[in-house]
Amino acid sequence: MLPRGIRNNNPLNIRRTAKDQWQGLRAQQTDSAFCQFERLEYGWRAAFYLLTRTYYHKYRLYTIRMIINRWAPPHENVTATYIENVCRLTGITPDEPIGIPSDQPARWMALGVAMAIQENGTDSLDYFAMLRGWTLAREGI
């Protein structure tokens, strides 16, 4: 059986809220906790939008430690382990600035993939969908 995030086309397990208006959301949301998208690239789009526009530009979170502490808080996750795993996979230290998303796209994509691996494992990731999702997020579609 595929991991929940992959079944939902939501590789970073974005939680549902009353304000959800993501592009590509399934009309029928059957998961009570997490968003479900029509296609994987829409889940990646939402993830990259959150990471680069909301977390980086709005909240000014620019390191792995800052981002993961908000994304996967200690009351829901073993946050320190999440941070360690993402740092190991990306090669970026916890307090090292990731860089401006438009200047450092590979680092932001690596962050997204590492987070998806932490959330879902490695067997089910579609890296081409991830690249399409990055493009959709950057185009503002």
C-alpha atoms as a printed R data frame, in Angstrom:
    type eleno elety resid chain resno       x      y       z
1   ATOM     1    CA   MET     A     1   0.000  0.000   0.000
2   ATOM     2    CA   LEU     A     2   1.231  3.470  -0.870
3   ATOM     3    CA   PRO     A     3   1.968  5.999   1.893
4   ATOM     4    CA   ARG     A     4  -0.903  8.335   2.759
5   ATOM     5    CA   GLY     A     5   0.813 11.414   1.290
6   ATOM     6    CA   ILE     A     6   1.258  9.676  -2.055
7   ATOM     7    CA   ARG     A     7  -2.290  8.280  -2.077
8   ATOM     8    CA   ASN     A     8  -3.510 11.836  -1.481
9   ATOM     9    CA   ASN     A     9  -1.112 13.300  -4.100
10  ATOM    10    CA   ASN     A    10   0.128 15.409  -1.187
11  ATOM    11    CA   PRO     A    11   3.829 14.513  -0.711
12  ATOM    12    CA   LEU     A    12   4.410 16.866   2.248
13  ATOM    13    CA   ASN     A    13   1.102 16.004   3.959
14  ATOM    14    CA   ILE     A    14  -0.380 19.503   3.946
15  ATOM    15    CA   ARG     A    15  -3.132 19.633   6.540
16  ATOM    16    CA   ARG     A    16  -6.673 20.610   5.643
17  ATOM    17    CA   THR     A    17  -8.055 23.921   6.878
18  ATOM    18    CA   ALA     A    18 -11.362 25.717   6.506
19  ATOM    19    CA   LYS     A    19  -9.675 28.131   4.066
20  ATOM    20    CA   ASP     A    20  -8.287 25.575   1.576
21  ATOM    21    CA   GLN     A    21  -8.473 26.896  -1.963
22  ATOM    22    CA   TRP     A    22  -5.509 25.108  -3.497
23  ATOM    23    CA   GLN     A    23  -5.515 24.650  -7.220
24  ATOM    24    CA   GLY     A    24  -6.053 21.020  -8.145
25  ATOM    25    CA   LEU     A    25  -7.820 19.945  -4.943
26  ATOM    26    CA   ARG     A    26 -10.016 16.910  -5.436
27  ATOM    27    CA   ALA     A    27 -13.692 17.835  -5.424
28  ATOM    28    CA   GLN     A    28 -14.324 15.066  -2.893
29  ATOM    29    CA   GLN     A    29 -12.066 15.337   0.170
30  ATOM    30    CA   THR     A    30 -12.289 11.987   1.963
31  ATOM    31    CA   ASP     A    31  -9.237 12.375   4.236
32  ATOM    32    CA   SER     A    32 -10.321 14.293   7.328
33  ATOM    33    CA   ALA     A    33  -6.808 15.509   8.165
34  ATOM    34    CA   PHE     A    34  -4.845 16.088   4.942
35  ATOM    35    CA   CYS     A    35  -5.569 17.739   1.584
36  ATOM    36    CA   GLN     A    36  -6.141 15.494  -1.404
37  ATOM    37    CA   PHE     A    37  -5.082 16.664  -4.858
38  ATOM    38    CA   GLU     A    38  -6.149 15.511  -8.329
39  ATOM    39    CA   ARG     A    39  -2.557 14.973  -9.444
40  ATOM    40    CA   LEU     A    40   0.790 14.789  -7.671
41  ATOM    41    CA   GLU     A    41   2.142 17.935  -9.316
42  ATOM    42    CA   TYR     A    42  -0.660 19.937  -7.641
43  ATOM    43    CA   GLY     A    43   0.425 18.594  -4.260
44  ATOM    44    CA   TRP     A    44   4.006 19.564  -5.035
45  ATOM    45    CA   ARG     A    45   2.822 22.982  -6.242
46  ATOM    46    CA   ALA     A    46   1.058 23.589  -2.929
47  ATOM    47    CA   ALA     A    47   4.108 22.389  -0.989
48  ATOM    48    CA   PHE     A    48   6.518 24.657  -2.864
49  ATOM    49    CA   TYR     A    49   4.085 27.563  -2.639
50  ATOM    50    CA   LEU     A    50   3.946 27.131   1.143
51  ATOM    51    CA   LEU     A    51   7.713 26.707   1.493
52  ATOM    52    CA   THR     A    52   8.815 29.556  -0.775
53  ATOM    53    CA   ARG     A    53   6.015 32.101  -0.610
54  ATOM    54    CA   THR     A    54   4.478 31.591   2.812
55  ATOM    55    CA   TYR     A    55   7.368 30.279   4.903
56  ATOM    56    CA   TYR     A    56  10.241 32.137   3.232
57  ATOM    57    CA   HIS     A    57   8.674 35.414   2.043
58  ATOM    58    CA   LYS     A    58   5.824 35.902   4.546
59  ATOM    59    CA   TYR     A    59   7.186 34.359   7.766
60  ATOM    60    CA   ARG     A    60  10.897 34.912   6.962
61  ATOM    61    CA   LEU     A    61  11.828 31.304   7.730
62  ATOM    62    CA   TYR     A    62  15.001 30.682   5.786
63  ATOM    63    CA   THR     A    63  16.769 27.724   7.425
64  ATOM    64    CA   ILE     A    64  15.832 24.066   7.702
65  ATOM    65    CA   ARG     A    65  15.531 24.349  11.482
66  ATOM    66    CA   MET     A    66  13.173 27.333  11.258
67  ATOM    67    CA   ILE     A    67  11.028 25.728   8.558
68  ATOM    68    CA   ILE     A    68  10.759 22.266  10.105
69  ATOM    69    CA   ASN     A    69  10.015 23.649  13.580
70  ATOM    70    CA   ARG     A    70   6.912 25.232  12.082
71  ATOM    71    CA   TRP     A    71   6.077 22.480   9.542
72  ATOM    72    CA   ALA     A    72   6.480 19.548  11.932
73  ATOM    73    CA   PRO     A    73   6.155 20.950  15.466
74  ATOM    74    CA   PRO     A    74   7.269 18.876  18.459
75  ATOM    75    CA   HIS     A    75   3.700 18.265  19.655
76  ATOM    76    CA   GLU     A    76   3.068 16.305  16.413
77  ATOM    77    CA   ASN     A    77   6.497 14.963  15.427
78  ATOM    78    CA   VAL     A    78   9.981 14.109  16.594
79  ATOM    79    CA   THR     A    79  11.106 17.429  15.161
80  ATOM    80    CA   ALA     A    80  14.812 17.068  15.955
81  ATOM    81    CA   THR     A    81  14.969 13.785  14.024
82  ATOM    82    CA   TYR     A    82  13.002 15.318  11.133
83  ATOM    83    CA   ILE     A    83  15.543 18.188  10.979
84  ATOM    84    CA   GLU     A    84  18.511 15.778  11.163
85  ATOM    85    CA   ASN     A    85  17.144 13.623   8.344
86  ATOM    86    CA   VAL     A    86  16.374 16.581   6.072
87  ATOM    87    CA   CYS     A    87  19.847 18.045   6.698
88  ATOM    88    CA   ARG     A    88  21.517 14.696   5.981
89  ATOM    89    CA   LEU     A    89  19.598 14.287   2.719
90  ATOM    90    CA   THR     A    90  20.098 17.852   1.468
91  ATOM    91    CA   GLY     A    91  23.634 18.443   2.712
92  ATOM    92    CA   ILE     A    92  22.429 21.747   4.173
93  ATOM    93    CA   THR     A    93  23.166 22.388   7.858
94  ATOM    94    CA   PRO     A    94  20.203 23.189  10.166
95  ATOM    95    CA   ASP     A    95  20.961 26.913  10.539
96  ATOM    96    CA   GLU     A    96  22.433 27.603   7.105
97  ATOM    97    CA   PRO     A    97  20.273 29.938   4.993
98  ATOM    98    CA   ILE     A    98  18.762 28.010   2.083
99  ATOM    99    CA   GLY     A    99  18.896 31.077  -0.150
100 ATOM   100    CA   ILE     A   100  16.391 33.086  -2.148
101 ATOM   101    CA   PRO     A   101  14.103 30.589  -3.928
102 ATOM   102    CA   SER     A   102  14.520 32.227  -7.346
103 ATOM   103    CA   ASP     A   103  18.332 32.213  -6.948
104 ATOM   104    CA   GLN     A   104  18.651 28.746  -5.361
105 ATOM   105    CA   PRO     A   105  15.873 26.581  -6.868
106 ATOM   106    CA   ALA     A   106  17.864 23.338  -6.557
107 ATOM   107    CA   ARG     A   107  18.259 23.834  -2.792
108 ATOM   108    CA   TRP     A   108  14.513 24.438  -2.356
109 ATOM   109    CA   MET     A   109  13.640 21.428  -4.497
110 ATOM   110    CA   ALA     A   110  16.098 19.340  -2.454
111 ATOM   111    CA   LEU     A   111  14.388 20.563   0.716
112 ATOM   112    CA   GLY     A   112  10.991 19.546  -0.658
113 ATOM   113    CA   VAL     A   113  12.202 16.103  -1.716
114 ATOM   114    CA   ALA     A   114  13.920 15.502   1.634
115 ATOM   115    CA   MET     A   115  10.740 16.472   3.461
116 ATOM   116    CA   ALA     A   116   8.690 14.174   1.206
117 ATOM   117    CA   ILE     A   117  11.105 11.315   1.951
118 ATOM   118    CA   GLN     A   118  10.698 12.016   5.670
119 ATOM   119    CA   GLU     A   119   6.905 12.010   5.264
120 ATOM   120    CA   ASN     A   120   6.520  9.060   2.843
121 ATOM   121    CA   GLY     A   121   9.741  7.106   2.383
122 ATOM   122    CA   THR     A   122  11.618  6.836  -0.895
123 ATOM   123    CA   ASP     A   123   9.819  4.163  -2.886
124 ATOM   124    CA   SER     A   124   6.872  6.174  -4.150
125 ATOM   125    CA   LEU     A   125   8.249  9.579  -5.115
126 ATOM   126    CA   ASP     A   126   7.748 10.855  -8.659
127 ATOM   127    CA   TYR     A   127  10.537 13.352  -9.300
128 ATOM   128    CA   PHE     A   128   9.098 14.470 -12.634
129 ATOM   129    CA   ALA     A   129   5.857 15.463 -10.860
130 ATOM   130    CA   MET     A   130   8.025 17.346  -8.349
131 ATOM   131    CA   LEU     A   131   9.682 19.312 -11.162
132 ATOM   132    CA   ARG     A   132   6.288 20.099 -12.733
133 ATOM   133    CA   GLY     A   133   5.035 21.210  -9.307
134 ATOM   134    CA   TRP     A   134   8.029 23.535  -8.863
135 ATOM   135    CA   THR     A   135   7.296 25.120 -12.246
136 ATOM   136    CA   LEU     A   136   3.609 25.570 -11.392
137 ATOM   137    CA   ALA     A   137   4.482 27.199  -8.067
138 ATOM   138    CA   ARG     A   138   7.011 29.557  -9.614
139 ATOM   139    CA   GLU     A   139   4.617 30.567 -12.405
140 ATOM   140    CA   GLY     A   140   2.006 31.459  -9.817
141 ATOM   141    CA   ILE     A   141  -0.604 29.327 -11.588
